[in-house]
Amino acid sequence: MKILLTILLTAVFLITACNSEEEIEKDNSTTEEAKKEAHIAMVVDKINANNYTYLQVSENKKNYWIAVSQMEIEIGETVYFSKYMEMKDFKSETIDRTFNSLLFVEDARKSATPDHMKQVHSGAMTISKQNVKVEPLDDGYTIKQIYAEKKDLEDKVIEVKGKVVKFNPQIMNRNWIHIQDGTGAENDYDLVVTSADQVKVGDVIIVEGAVIIDKDFGAGYFFPVIIEDARIKTD
């Protein structure tokens, strides 16, 4: 069934491409298996071509190109998608350009659906306060301070020390880390961090990254404070 689905999706992509005057160099291009994986990316460049819009997007400090059915979206806006197929060495005759890798996206949109966000945040939401006591850094912040001073800290790179109480690897191509340090109460004791670095539950770590406030992923998934693209050091 999985193989049949891949064949059918490939046929749809190829037929659509030909109908929109996007010719594939069959001898040079290769197609990978259809994938279903939630992505949230920012548009950094775009090219309109007949029935397609080519978007260069940035996700977790990585830039890549996707092809979507023509849509009104501007540079700097966010695109959400989860169903796509990668084609390597794809030649577009219309724009006279070869892409080393191009994702043909089936469900691109400018706002997230609840199902999409469930994929992104599966297991990544705030958890209960645990019995943790971590000595703060001399030149860093406690988690309570980060919440209290979030407006002044917005977009600033800071350091915070905490204990990993939950770790979810490779959700939306990044690792999601929950840390606590024993400070705070009610809604300001747990800090969510995204990083390419691996950790383990129970590790005491030092997080260095930019403070992002009021991060709204849509569909009810809202973080008053989050540290993104962090560098992790173990204590």
N, C-alpha and C positions, 0 to 999 in steps of 0.2 A: 504493500500500500504506500509506504514511504517513497519507494523508487518511482511508482506511478505518479505520485503527486509532484515529484521533482520534474519528471518528464513533461507533465501537463503545464506546470508553471513556466518551464523553459520555453515551451511552444508558445505560450501566451506572450511572454516577453519578446520573443523573436518576431512574432506576427505583428505585435504592436509597434515594434521598432521599424519594421519594414514599411508599415502603413504610414508612418510619420517621417519617412525618408531617412531613417537612421539605419544605415547599412552596416552590418557586422562583417568584419574580415574573418571569415570562418576558419581560415587556415592559421590565423595568429591569435584568436581570442579563445579563452577557455572559461567555462561556466562552473561554478561551485554549487553545492547543494543549497536548496532554499532553506532559509533560516527564519526562526521566530524568536526574537530577542529584543527587549525594550531598550530604546535609545532616546536620549534627549541631547540635542546638539544645537550650537549657535551658528547661524549662517554668517560666513565671512566673505563669501564671493558667490556670484550667481551668473549663469548664462542661459538666456531663453532661446529655445530652438523648436519651432513648430509645436508639436504636442508635448514636448518635454521641457522641464526646467532643470538645468544642472546646477546643483548647489555644492559649493565647498563648505564643509561644516567643521566645527571644532568641538571635540568632546574629550574631556579629561586630558587636555593639553595635546591632543592628537588631531591633525587635520586630515580629512579625506573627502572624496567626492561621492555624491549620490545623484541619482536621476529620479525625478518624480513627475507625475502628470502635471501639466502646467498649473501653477498655483501662484497667487499673489502673496509674496513674502519678501521682506526687505532684509538687507544686510543688518545684522545686529539682533534680528528676531530669532526666536527659538522654534525648532522643528521637532516634532515627536513622531517616532515610527517604531514598528516592531516586526514587520514582515518584509523581507527583502531577499535578493539573490545577488551574489557578487559575480561580476564578469571581469576577467583580467585581460589586459591588452585590448581594450575595446576601442574601435575606431569609429568616430562619428563623422560621416561624410558631410553632414549639414554644417557643422562648425569647424570642420577640418582639424580635428584634434583627436589624439589617442590618449586614453586614460590607462595608466598602469593597472589601476583597480577602480571599478565603478560599481556601486551598489544600486541596483534597480529596486526602488522602494514601492511597495504596493499600497501602503496606508499612511502616507505622510499627512500630517495635519499641524495646525498652529496651536492647538490646545489638546491636552491629554484627555483620554477617556478613563473612566474608573478602572477598566480592565488593564489598561496600559500601566497605570500607576500602581496597581497591585503587583504587577511583574517587577516594576522598579523597586518598590519598597517592601517586598515580601520579607518580613522579619526585620525590617530596618527602622521600626518606630521606637519611640521612647519606652523604656522599661522601668520597673519599680526601683526605688532607692535601695541600695545595698549597704551592708555594714562595711564601709571602706574608710580608711584614714590614710591620706597621702600628704607628706610634707611638701608644701608649695615651693616653687623655685624662688630664689632671691630676686631675680629680675623678670619673673613671669607673672602670671595671673592665676587666681583660683577660678573654678567654674562659676561660682557665685558672682565673682567680680566681673567676669565676662558678660553674664546676663545683665548685671546691674549697669555696666558701662557700655553696653553694646552699641549705642548710637555714636559714642566717641571713638569706639574701636573699629567701626565699619571700614572694611577694605584694608585695615592695617594688619601687618604680619606680626603675630605674637607667639609666645611660647606658653604652654600650659602642661602641667604634669598630672597624670591620672592613672587609674587602674582600668584595664580593659575588662568590661563587664559583659560585652557582647561583640561578636565579630561575624560579619556576613560578607564572604568573599565574592567578588566579581558579580555584583549587581550593577547593571548598566556600565559594565567595563571598568568598575572601580571597586575598591574595598570599603565597606561601611563599618565604622568602629564607634562603639559607645564607650565613653570613659566617665568615671566618677572619681571624686577626690575627697568625699565626705562633707563638702560644703554645700550650702543651698538647701532649699526645702520646697516641697510641692512641685513647681514647674521649672526650677532652676538648678537642679542637682545633676542632670545627665546631659552630656555634651556629645553631639554627633559629629564625627570627623570622616571625611572621605580621603582616601590615599591610595597610591599604587603599592604601598609597602604592606607586607604581611605581618600580622601580629597574632598572638594567642590570648584567649580569655585567661585572665590572671596576671598577664604582663603589666608591669608598671612602666609607663612610657612617657617620653617627652614629645609633645606635638608642636610642630612649628608650621604655621600656615596663616592664610588670610581669613579674617573674620567676615562672614557674610551674614547679613541680618534680613529677616522677613523673607526668607526664600520660599516661594510658593510654586510648587510643582503642579498645582492644579488638582482637581478631584478630591479636595479636602486634605491634601498632604502639604502641610505648612510647617516650616521650621523657623522659629523666632531668631535662632542663632545656629549657625553651622560653620565649621571650618573645612574648607575645600582644598583639594590638591595638596594635602599636608605632607611634610617630611617627618618621619618617625625615628626617634632614637630611643633605645631601651635604656632604662636606668641601671 
